[in-house]
Amino acid sequence: MGGATDQVGQARAALGEGAWSDALALARQAATGDDLAEADRLDVVAEASWWLGRLDDCIEAREEAYHRYDALGAGRRSGQCAVWLWEHHQIRARSAIAGAWLRRARRALEGDPECVEHGNLVLREAEVAHGSGTLDQAAALAGQALELGRRLGSADLEAEALQTLGRVLVDSGHLAEGLGHLDEAMLSAVEGRLSPFATGKVHCSMISACEQLGDLRRAAEWTDATRRWSERHPLAMWPGICRVHHASLLQQQGDWPAAEREARRACAELDGFHVPNVAAGYVEIGEIRRRLGDLTGAEEAFARAEELCGQQSPGLALVRLAQHRIDAATTLIARLLADQTWNRLARGRLLPARVQIAVAAGDLAAAEDAASELERIATDFKSPALAAAALSARGRVQLARGDSAAACATLQQAVQTWHHLEVPYELATARLLLGQACKECGDDDTAARSLAQAGEIFERLGAAFDTAEVAGRAPTAGPPAGLTEREAEVLGLVASGATNKQIATTLHLSERTVARHLSNIFTKIGVATRTAAAAFAYEHADLLAPARRADSG
């Protein structure tokens, strides 16, 4: 008995040193004849197997350990096993089984509130409440766990409670307080005060919050710290999860080849182990493929993600838009928004696509509603990235409504904000829209410059469809005599013999506006009559025709 107990102790010591393979070998070699010693041995097997990525072996050993502890009346140990089994089945996306284990944990620990194991249970219950949108309950539970962790002097419980409470507060709109809690948890992590599990969980939670808020600079800072830490735990799931976050960051920074390599490596490392993050990896691959113009590759990646997590990806709606399947794109983005009734940050990430698709469908009322909601979310959460997205969305709607002057002003702000955030694809998209707005305002020099800058960025990124779109919108030789595109169109109709009333009807303008255009035209081309204006139009037909074609398109 003593020898077996010593071997289990040695295995636990190896766990403490991160020697997962040694711990597993020692635990498997231990021959125990005592139920408690056997339960401890199985618990070590489970822990070492988890860190080695052998989740099936981990679950099998942990379940057996739970039953042995439970039979012995060891409530804290059986309760902690049940808490871990909730984690394991959540990783495998088995929410019903996970929920059953959490209820067993509650039964084992509810009569023993002054222990770390009870705090771990309460934290998981807080996570469940958070996931269901019951934010007040989630905050209260996380607060209880935080007080308990500090009272018991448990650095792990305190840090995990800080990160849980921080994420709940961020989703509730209390950004400063929420991020402050996350920073405090991170401080314990970088000081080396936490266990490997708590360290990894806090790191990943912080990066996820930064991504959620679009705080790319902060995300980059913590991503570097996370990668350095995770490389010291190469046999655990953390490097793979960190790679998913790193891929997202690289994708936004415009290094798409590196982003795709990281995402594919993450999928390989986490395959068969952490289902939600494998799905997230495939979503990143899909986004990269879509932006590169590989719609088939994007569809395949999004389909793989859906197989794993059961949910379609927002990027698939934009694939459908690129395929000119506007009804399918509209239905999909509407359904995804309907699934996010309480999570405003999640809605904020979906609304730019909703605006783009609604504009393409000609549903400007829906586009207006989506842009307005995005503006409110950006204001409430004080997120620079959401603010930039809101400006781009508003400019897109203004452009679709024909308010090109307002669109120019809005999109210029969007360009400045995206430039400050150093997000090249979104910057190029805003420049493309700005170029279009300036062209419609008759500011051909600014239009040409903005479109050229957009084209350079898209070409450098390898965004094939967007590069082609810029080329298609490149300004042709402008109308003569400084005429605007609209004035050229009016002059063309004058040359065809149309009256002011007929021109107004054709162009959906008021007769007063037509008269004002004619006055400007006569001044610019130096004539006093419609007949002379028509003659000027015939003489410059080659320059007026491209403008008319561009407007009609």
HELIX and SHEET records of a PDB file:
HELIX    1   1 GLY A    2  GLY A   16  1                                  15    
HELIX    2   2 TRP A   20  GLN A   29  1                                  10    
HELIX    3   3 ASP A   35  TRP A   51  1                                  17    
HELIX    4   4 LEU A   55  LEU A   72  1                                  18    
HELIX    5   5 GLY A   75  ILE A   91  1                                  17    
HELIX    6   6 SER A   95  LEU A  109  1                                  15    
HELIX    7   7 VAL A  116  GLY A  131  1                                  16    
HELIX    8   8 LEU A  135  LEU A  152  1                                  18    
HELIX    9   9 ALA A  155  ASP A  171  1                                  17    
HELIX   10  10 LEU A  175  VAL A  190  1                                  16    
HELIX   11  11 PRO A  196  LEU A  213  1                                  18    
HELIX   12  12 LEU A  216  SER A  230  1                                  15    
HELIX   13  13 TRP A  238  GLN A  253  1                                  16    
HELIX   14  14 TRP A  256  LEU A  270  1                                  15    
HELIX   15  15 VAL A  275  LEU A  292  1                                  18    
HELIX   16  16 LEU A  295  CYS A  309  1                                  15    
HELIX   17  17 PRO A  314  ALA A  322  1                                   9    
HELIX   18  18 ILE A  326  ALA A  338  1                                  13    
HELIX   19  19 ARG A  344  ALA A  361  1                                  18    
HELIX   20  20 LEU A  364  PHE A  381  1                                  18    
HELIX   21  21 PRO A  384  ALA A  400  1                                  17    
HELIX   22  22 SER A  404  LEU A  421  1                                  18    
HELIX   23  23 PRO A  424  CYS A  441  1                                  18    
HELIX   24  24 ASP A  444  LEU A  461  1                                  18    
HELIX   25  25 ALA A  464  ARG A  473  1                                  10    
HELIX   26  26 PRO A  480  GLY A  482  5                                   3    
HELIX   27  27 GLU A  485  ALA A  495  1                                  11    
HELIX   28  28 ASN A  500  LEU A  507  1                                   8    
HELIX   29  29 GLU A  511  ILE A  525  1                                  15    
HELIX   30  30 ARG A  530  GLU A  539  1                                  10    
HELIX   31  31 ALA A  541  SER A  552  1                                  12    
END                                                                             
